[in-house]
Amino acid sequence: MADERFAKETTTWRDLYTKNDVASIVLQERLRRAEDMVGSLDLTSKTVADIGCGAGLMSVAAARRGARVLAIDTVVSMLDLTKEQAERDGVADRVFVAKASVESLPLKEGSVDVVVALGLLPWVPSPYTALQEIERIVRPWGYVIVTSGNPFRLQSLVDPLQHPLLSPIKRVSKFVAGRARVSLPVSKGVPRHWHSPRQLDLMLSSAGLEKVKSLTFGFGPLTFCRKRLPERFGVPLHRRLQSVADSGMPGLRSSGAIYMVLARKVASGGASVMHHRGLVDGSRSAEGLALRPGAPAQIT
């Protein structure tokens, strides 16, 4: 269901990175902050898996920092955009694409130095299963960057129809309507999993991933009773709120629309990083990406 949506909206998602409305600006902010996190790591000759690569901008950013990147998505048209972007930016020799699901990645255990998964968890059937598979492929003391929609975002807190405290009431209403065989309006959107910062932290820890750094960002589009604030007010308000949040203001700094975490895999038995670096081939070939035995040959 999600794949069908993204396949139909491939160019729309790409174009969001060039638009000036609040929703697009927040998406661009996500990319910028992920690039900042990646930039804090030494990616030279490292292997990066960009899972749910979308239009490929994050894959290209990592490749430009010297990494070998495996861009993974379940939507072929997104992978095509990634290859085109890599060619335009002159890093096609360092970006390889693969059609695969995060629930079953075609990579060996501990074969990746860094995993990036932006906007992935809200759309997968089982976010925890996805995190377990991500933990499997990253090497001990390797890094993971993930994001989740924050249910306690400012947008939801100020709109009475979207307040997270209404969620139990909505669930009860659906249950009662189902028992009474009464049809309720059905959303045409794809179901999404949003996790509070605490929930995502717990899932990461349970999967064997230790949080290093985290932040929330994005303050829009703001609505009231689902009526959207005009862009001429929404854009400057988002920027002002983001500036205040970045200054560390309590409450606001944790109420951004997106929660982003930099985590690392805890090495079992205290194994050293150098011992495990041998799992990653230093070559630039697709074969050097350490495919799992029996994995489909879809990497190009």
Buried (B, 14 or more C-beta within 10 A) or exposed (E): EBBEBBEEBBEEBBEBEEEEBBBBBBBBBBBEBBBEBBEEBEBEBBBBBBBBBBBBBBBBBBBBBBBBBBBBBBBBBBBBBBBBBBEEBEBBEBBBBBBBBBEEBBBBEBBBBBBBBBBBBBBBEEBBBBBBBBBBBBBBBBBBBBBBBBBBBBBBBEBEEBBBEEEEEEEEEEEEEEEEEEEEEEEEEEEEBBBBBEBBBEBBEEBBBEBBEBBBBBBBBBBEEEEBBEBEEBBEBBBEBBEEBEEEEEEBBBBBBBBBBBBBBEBEEEEEEEEBBEBBBEEEEBEBBBBBEEBEEBBE
